[in-house]
């Protein structure tokens, strides 16, 4: 990979990491804001719940006070006038002493009106203001005792808090904690708690509401933001993965290009050198027959032509127009010709095992089928042992397909190369300069077969050899 590509990759990686960081920071800020909003809702819910609970406490005190007001043994209520002003007088029934009076400024009472109800309404206002009115000495003492003994119902307070939180769609389990004498407990790290608020209980008591698992609710509220964040992060991750994959592909293609050029050089240098030597011999050696050198020149020229032809076909692809010469081909005849060719020209000793089947006839392009068989068999020889290369060829018909199975006794194909051997320019992970080839034979074979509805696949491979299966429709049509 070039330095420029590395620099671009580093910049893009840094940019992606920055975007991910900003997205996570944004999500964190939204989380903190939602947490603050939830705390404010806890504060408001507790404050309103205390007001409701206090109102319930005042009503209960007033119920006791009502019993006292209606107790004729404790007080008698009368309407009196003082300087023309109507008043409700409270009289001690035991002494007849006139203790206090309540001026009727807003509305006048009539005979038969419930005077106790009028005083109860006024007493309710005093209690709401946290004041105890001494209507009479005894009534005041009793009222003060009620005020001290009737405390806020904590269960009712919790219920009110829950009801208020439901208005904010908070259905998490909420709890209360109480502290006396201003000794406040610290909130646990995982909790979310309200402010401490005073409440009418024993001594100086404060109360706090809290959620033990607020994060779940906050994350639910952040559903849209979290979903968007996840989508963005997945998209960024996919982009980064695609970028890395593309960079690796470019690196691999660059390496394949270098290997291909190197291999082409090796493939061409030998015939060119031989051809040059033959021509020089023709010029200098007048005693030898020129036919020998002309034959050598022709062979090496054909070899160069084959190399160039394979490169061009692979570079431009195998088109449908290039596969036109269909004819009925006796498979026995074609395979025996190829076997004879390698038995004559191969530098290695090759032992073929082939049992002909007279009925195997296929409708195919002869040149392409010949090249297909050459590619597989030549690979078996090139990568075979230095002693005797053993090649077994079998043919069979299966579901309208003629299958040619070619097995060898080579060292096998590494497992890491099983899915790559049919890729363009790929060569197995061995010293490729020891074995001649361009890495395009099996690619070409697969492309031609795919065009004609056939296929080639590696059936098995081990240190005892490899087996390829070529499947061809008996009646082939272009796809």
C-alpha positions in Angstrom: 0.0 0.0 0.0 1.4 3.4 -1.0 2.2 6.1 1.6 -0.5 8.3 0.1 -3.1 5.5 0.6 -1.9 5.0 4.2 -2.2 8.8 4.9 -5.7 8.8 3.4 -6.7 5.8 5.5 -5.3 7.4 8.7 -7.2 10.6 8.0 -10.5 8.8 7.3 -10.0 6.6 10.4 -9.4 9.7 12.5 -12.5 11.4 11.0 -14.7 8.3 11.7 -13.4 8.1 15.3 -14.2 11.9 15.7 -17.7 11.4 14.4 -18.3 8.5 16.7 -16.9 10.5 19.6 -19.2 13.4 18.8 -22.2 11.1 18.5 -21.5 9.5 21.9 -20.9 12.9 23.5 -24.3 14.1 22.1 -26.0 11.0 23.5 -24.3 11.5 26.9 -25.5 15.2 27.0 -29.1 14.1 26.1 -28.9 11.5 28.9 -27.8 14.1 31.4 -30.6 16.4 30.4 -33.1 13.7 30.7 -31.7 12.8 34.1 -32.1 16.5 35.2 -35.7 16.6 33.9 -36.5 13.4 35.8 -35.1 14.9 39.0 -37.2 18.0 38.6 -40.2 15.8 38.1 -39.3 14.0 41.4 -39.0 17.3 43.2 -42.4 18.6 41.9 -44.1 15.2 42.5 -42.9 15.1 46.2 -43.8 18.8 46.8 -47.4 18.3 45.5 -47.7 15.0 47.3 -46.7 16.7 50.6 -49.4 19.4 50.0 -52.0 16.7 49.5 -50.9 14.7 52.5 -50.9 17.8 54.6 -54.4 18.7 53.4 -55.5 15.2 54.4 -53.9 15.7 57.9 -55.6 19.1 58.3 -59.0 17.6 57.4 -58.5 14.8 60.0 -57.6 17.4 62.7 -60.7 19.4 61.8 -62.8 16.3 62.2 -61.7 16.0 65.8 -62.2 19.7 66.3 -65.7 19.4 64.8 -66.6 16.9 67.5 -65.4 19.3 70.2 -67.3 22.2 68.7 -70.5 20.2 68.7 -69.9 19.0 72.2 -72.2 21.1 74.4 -70.2 20.2 77.4 -67.2 21.9 76.0 -68.6 25.0 74.3 -71.8 26.7 73.3 -72.1 28.7 70.1 -74.4 31.8 69.9 -74.9 34.7 67.5 -74.3 38.1 69.3 -74.1 41.7 68.2 -71.3 44.0 69.4 -71.6 47.7 68.3 -73.9 46.6 65.6 -71.5 44.0 64.3 -72.6 40.3 64.1 -70.4 37.9 65.9 -70.3 34.1 66.7 -69.6 33.9 70.5 -68.0 30.8 72.2 -69.3 30.4 75.8 -68.1 28.0 78.5 -71.2 26.0 79.4 -69.9 25.4 82.9 -69.3 29.0 83.9 -71.2 30.9 81.2 -68.1 32.9 80.6 -67.8 34.6 77.2 -64.4 33.5 75.9 -64.1 34.8 72.3 -66.2 35.8 69.3 -65.8 35.7 65.6 -66.9 38.6 63.6 -69.1 37.8 60.6 -67.8 40.3 58.1 -68.4 38.6 54.8 -71.8 37.2 55.3 -74.3 37.3 58.2 -75.4 34.2 60.0 -79.1 33.5 60.5 -81.0 31.6 63.1 -80.7 27.9 62.3 -77.3 28.2 60.5 -74.6 25.6 61.3 -72.3 27.9 63.4 -69.8 25.1 63.9 -69.4 24.6 60.2 -68.6 28.3 59.8 -65.9 28.1 62.5 -64.6 24.8 61.0 -64.0 26.6 57.7 -62.2 29.4 59.4 -60.1 26.9 61.5 -59.2 25.0 58.3 -57.6 28.2 57.0 -55.6 28.7 60.2 -54.4 25.1 60.1 -53.3 25.4 56.5 -51.2 28.4 57.6 -49.7 26.1 60.3 -51.4 28.2 63.0 -53.4 26.9 66.0 -56.3 29.2 67.0 -57.2 29.2 70.8 -60.9 29.7 70.4 -61.1 28.9 74.1 -58.4 27.8 76.4 -59.6 24.2 76.5 -60.4 24.1 72.8 -57.0 25.6 72.0 -55.2 23.0 74.1 -57.2 20.2 72.5 -56.6 21.6 69.0 -52.9 21.9 69.7 -52.8 18.3 70.9 -54.5 17.2 67.7 -52.0 19.1 65.6 -49.1 17.5 67.4 -50.5 13.9 67.4 -52.1 13.7 63.9 -49.1 13.2 61.6 -48.9 12.7 57.8 -49.6 9.2 56.7 -46.4 8.0 55.0 -48.3 5.3 53.0 -50.7 7.9 51.8 -47.8 10.2 51.0 -46.1 7.5 48.9 -49.4 6.9 47.1 -49.7 10.6 46.2 -46.1 10.7 45.0 -46.7 7.7 42.7 -49.9 9.4 41.4 -48.1 12.6 40.6 -45.2 10.8 38.9 -47.7 8.9 36.7 -48.7 12.3 35.3 -45.1 12.5 34.0 -45.4 8.9 32.7 -43.0 7.7 35.4 -44.1 4.2 36.3 -40.8 3.1 38.0 -41.0 2.0 41.6 -40.5 5.1 43.8 -39.4 5.0 47.4 -39.3 7.5 50.4 -36.7 8.0 53.0 -37.1 10.1 56.2 -34.5 11.9 58.3 -34.8 13.7 61.6 -32.9 16.6 63.1 -31.5 17.6 59.7 -29.2 14.6 59.6 -29.4 13.7 55.9 -28.3 10.5 54.3 -26.2 10.5 51.1 -27.9 9.4 48.0 -26.4 6.1 46.5 -24.6 6.5 43.2 -27.2 4.5 41.2 -30.2 6.3 42.6 -31.9 9.5 41.5 -33.4 11.4 44.4 -35.4 14.6 44.9 -34.5 17.4 47.2 -35.1 17.0 51.0 -38.4 18.7 52.0 -39.8 19.3 55.5 -42.8 17.2 56.5 -45.2 17.3 59.6 -43.9 14.3 61.6 -42.1 13.8 64.9 -39.4 16.3 65.5 -37.8 18.1 62.6 -38.3 15.5 59.9 -37.5 15.8 56.2 -38.5 13.5 53.4 -36.9 12.5 50.1 -38.3 10.5 47.2 -35.9 8.4 45.0 -35.7 5.9 42.2 -33.4 2.9 42.5 -33.1 2.3 38.8 -33.6 5.6 36.9 -31.3 4.7 34.0 -33.9 2.3 32.5 -36.5 5.0 32.4 -34.1 7.6 31.0 -33.0 5.2 28.3 -36.6 4.5 27.4 -37.2 8.3 27.1 -34.1 8.5 24.9 -35.5 5.8 22.6 -35.4 8.0 19.5 -32.0 9.4 20.2 -30.6 6.1 21.1 -32.0 4.5 18.0 -30.6 7.2 15.8 -27.3 6.9 17.6 -27.2 3.2 17.1 -28.1 3.6 13.4 -25.4 6.2 12.9 -22.8 4.1 14.7 -23.7 1.1 12.7 -23.5 3.1 9.5 -20.1 4.5 10.6 -18.9 1.0 11.6 -20.1 -0.4 8.3 -18.4 2.4 6.4 -15.2 1.8 8.3 -15.4 -1.9 7.7 -16.1 -1.3 4.0 -13.2 1.1 3.8 -10.8 -1.4 5.5 -12.1 -4.1 3.2 -11.6 -1.9 0.2 -8.1 -1.0 1.3 -7.2 -4.6 1.8 -8.6 -5.5 -1.6 -6.6 -2.7 -3.2 -3.5 -4.0 -1.4 -4.3 -7.5 -2.5 -4.9 -6.4 -6.1 -1.7 -4.4 -6.1 0.2 -7.5 -4.9 -1.6 -9.7 -7.5 -0.6 -7.2 -10.1 3.0 -7.3 -9.1 2.9 -11.1 -9.0 1.2 -11.3 -12.3 3.8 -9.1 -14.0 6.5 -11.2 -12.4 4.9 -14.4 -13.6 4.3 -13.1 -17.1 8.0 -12.1 -17.2 9.0 -15.6 -16.2 6.6 -17.1 -18.7 7.9 -15.0 -21.6 11.6 -14.7 -20.8 12.3 -18.4 -21.4 10.7 -18.7 -24.9 12.1 -15.3 -25.9 15.6 -16.3 -24.8 15.3 -19.7 -26.6 13.9 -18.0 -29.7 16.8 -15.5 -29.7 19.3 -18.3 -29.3 17.8 -20.3 -32.2 17.9 -17.2 -34.5 21.5 -16.5 -33.6 22.4 -20.2 -34.2 20.8 -19.9 -37.7 23.0 -16.9 -38.4 26.3 -18.4 -37.2 26.1 -22.1 -37.6 25.9 -22.9 -41.3 26.6 -26.6 -40.9 23.4 -27.6 -39.1 20.0 -28.0 -40.6 17.9 -24.9 -40.3 14.7 -27.0 -39.8 15.7 -27.9 -36.3 16.0 -24.2 -35.3 12.9 -23.2 -37.2 11.0 -25.9 -35.4 12.3 -24.6 -32.0 11.4 -21.0 -33.1 7.9 -22.1 -34.1 7.3 -23.9 -30.7 8.5 -20.9 -28.7 6.5 -18.5 -30.8 3.4 -20.6 -30.2 4.2 -20.6 -26.5 4.4 -16.8 -26.4 1.2 -16.6 -28.4 -0.6 -18.8 -25.9 0.6 -16.7 -23.0 -0.6 -13.5 -24.6 -3.9 -15.1 -25.7 -4.7 -16.2 -22.1 -3.9 -12.8 -20.8 -6.1 -11.1 -23.3 -9.0 -13.5 -22.8 -8.8 -13.1 -19.0 -8.4 -9.3 -19.2 -11.4 -8.7 -21.4 -13.5 -11.6 -20.2 -15.1 -14.5 -22.0 -18.0 -13.2 -24.0 -20.9 -15.1 -25.4 -19.8 -14.2 -28.9 -16.5 -15.9 -28.2 -18.3 -19.2 -27.6 -19.9 -20.0 -31.0 -18.4 -23.1 -32.5 -20.6 -25.8 -31.0 -20.3 -29.3 -32.3 -20.7 -32.9 -31.1 -17.5 -34.0 -29.5 -16.7 -37.6 -28.7 -15.2 -37.1 -25.2 -13.1 -40.3 -25.5 -11.3 -39.0 -28.6 -10.6 -35.5 -27.1 -9.3 -36.8 -23.7 -7.0 -39.3 -25.4 -5.5 -36.5 -27.6 -4.8 -34.5 -24.5 -3.3 -37.5 -22.7 -1.1 -38.2 -25.7 0.1 -34.5 -25.7 1.2 -34.6 -22.1 2.8 -38.0 -22.4 4.9 -36.6 -25.3 5.7 -33.1 -24.0 5.8 -33.3 -20.2 9.2 -33.0 -18.6 7.9 -35.1 -15.7 6.8 -38.8 -15.9 3.0 -38.9 -16.1 0.9 -41.9 -15.6 -2.7 -41.5 -16.7 -5.6 -43.8 -15.6 -8.5 -43.3 -18.0 -11.2 -45.9 -19.0 -12.9 -44.5 -22.1 -16.7 -44.6 -22.5 -17.7 -44.8 -26.2 -21.1 -43.3 -25.5 -19.9 -40.0 -24.0 -20.6 -37.4 -26.6 -21.1 -33.7 -25.7 -22.3 -30.7 -27.6 -19.8 -28.0 -26.9 -17.1 -25.6 -28.2 -14.1 -27.8 -28.9 -11.4 -25.1 -28.4 -12.9 -24.0 -25.0 -13.4 -27.6 -23.8 -9.8 -28.4 -24.8 -8.5 -25.4 -22.9 -10.6 -26.4 -19.8 -9.1 -29.9 -19.7 -5.6 -28.6 -20.4 -5.9 -26.1 -17.5 -6.9 -28.7 -14.9 -4.5 -31.4 -16.2 -1.5 -29.0 -16.6 -2.0 -27.8 -13.0 -2.0 -31.4 -11.8 1.3 -32.0 -13.6 2.9 -28.6 -12.6 2.1 -29.0 -8.9 2.6 -32.8 -8.9 5.5 -34.7 -7.4 8.9 -34.7 -9.1 8.8 -38.5 -9.4 5.7 -39.8 -11.2 2.6 -37.8 -11.5 -0.5 -39.9 -11.4 -3.7 -38.6 -12.9 -7.0 -40.4 -12.9 -9.8 -39.3 -15.3 -13.4 -40.5 -14.9 -16.5 -39.6 -16.8 -20.1 -40.1 -15.9 -23.6 -38.8 -16.7 -25.8 -37.5 -13.9 -29.1 -35.7 -14.3 -28.5 -34.5 -17.8 -24.9 -33.4 -17.0 -21.7 -35.0 -18.2 -19.2 -34.9 -15.4 -15.5 -35.2 -15.8 -13.7 -36.0 -12.5 -9.9 -35.4 -12.5 -7.8 -36.6 -9.6 -4.0 -36.3 -8.9 -1.5 -37.4 -6.4 0.0 -33.9 -5.7 0.6 -32.4 -2.3 -2.9 -30.9 -2.1 -4.2 -27.3 -2.0 -4.0 -25.4 1.3 -7.4 -25.0 3.0 -7.0 -21.2 3.0 -6.8 -21.3 -0.8 -9.9 -23.5 -1.4 -12.2 -20.5 -2.0 -9.6 -18.5 -3.9 -8.2 -20.8 -6.6 -10.9 -19.7 -9.1 -10.2 -16.0 -8.6 -8.4 -14.1 -11.3 -4.5 -14.1 -10.9 -4.7 -16.1 -7.7 -2.0 -18.7 -7.1 -1.7 -21.1 -4.2 0.5 -20.0 -1.3 3.6 -21.7 -2.4 6.8 -20.5 -4.1 5.0 -19.4 -7.3 8.3 -18.9 -9.1 9.2 -22.5 -8.9 6.0 -23.4 -10.9 5.2 -21.6 -14.1 1.8 -20.1 -14.5 -0.2 -16.9 -14.5 -3.0 -17.7 -12.1 -5.7 -17.4 -14.7 -6.3 -20.9 -15.9 -8.9 -21.9 -13.3 -10.5 -18.5 -13.5 -10.9 -18.8 -17.3 -12.3 -22.4 -16.8 -14.9 -21.2 -14.4 -16.0 -18.3 -16.5 -16.5 -20.4 -19.6 -18.4 -23.1 -17.8 -20.6 -20.5 -16.1 -21.5 -19.0 -19.5 -22.6 -22.5 -20.6 -24.6 -23.5 -17.5 -21.8 -25.7 -16.2 -19.5 -25.5 -13.2 -16.1 -26.6 -11.8 -15.6 -27.3 -8.2 -12.9 -28.7 -5.9 -14.3 -32.0 -4.5 -11.5 -32.8 -2.1 -7.9 -31.9 -1.4 -5.4 -33.4 1.0 -1.7 -34.3 1.2 -2.5 -37.3 -1.0 -3.9 -35.2 -3.9 -6.8 -33.2 -5.1 -10.0 -34.0 -7.1 -11.8 -31.5 -9.4 -15.2 -32.1 -10.9 -16.3 -30.5 -14.2 -20.0 -30.5 -14.9 -21.3 -29.7 -18.4 -24.9 -29.9 -19.7 -25.1 -32.6 -22.4 -26.9 -30.2 -24.7 -25.4 -26.8 -24.0 -27.0 -23.4 -24.7 -25.7 -20.0 -24.0 -27.0 -18.4 -20.8 
